[in-house]
Amino acid sequence: MKNPAAKIDIVRGDITIVDVEAIVNAANTTLLGGGGVDGAIHRAAGPELVAECRMLGGCQPGEAKLTRGYRLPARFVVHTVGPVWMGGKRGESRTLANCYRNSLGLAVEKGIKTIAFPAISCGAYGYPISEATQIAVETTREFLATNDEIDKVIFVLWSEDIYDAYRRLL
């Protein structure tokens, strides 16, 4: 089995233009678009994305659901809902780990080999960046260590401070 660390990359930039089979959307529970990464993905994908999302009946925190990518370079969008930070005593770390685990599991189930993640819950949801980064990297490494079906995971990070936090861990 390939070294899991060799399958992980970080990039500073715009997740809507990354050349992978699937990108992950840090969605809200309605899946109907919002601010930040969610809004950017919906704008780039076009109105067909929200139409398909309407048929999914929303998504609970930690779960993942799949749609087509429409006008995005990525063929698919994995929508996952991260936890809103409430001080860390309400299962936020478990929910955030489930976002990564369930998104990767859905990718494997659908035969997706390359996937890009944003920094889930680090924007409007207020998750502390260093803790969120640690969970993202550890959960992804654990998944890749026991599953050889994903070839590449790219963390696509918009801001310099979040990019630096990932760079320190990787």
Buried (B, 14 or more C-beta within 10 A) or exposed (E): EEEBEEBBEBBBEEBBEBEBBBBBBBBBEBBBBBEBBBEBBBEBBEEEBBEBBEEBEBBEBBBBBBBEBBEBEBBBBBBBBBBBBEEEEEEBBEBBBBBBBBBBBBBBEEEBEBBBBBBBBBBBBBBBBEBBBBBBBEBBBBBBBEBEEBBBBBBBBBEEEBBBBBEEBE
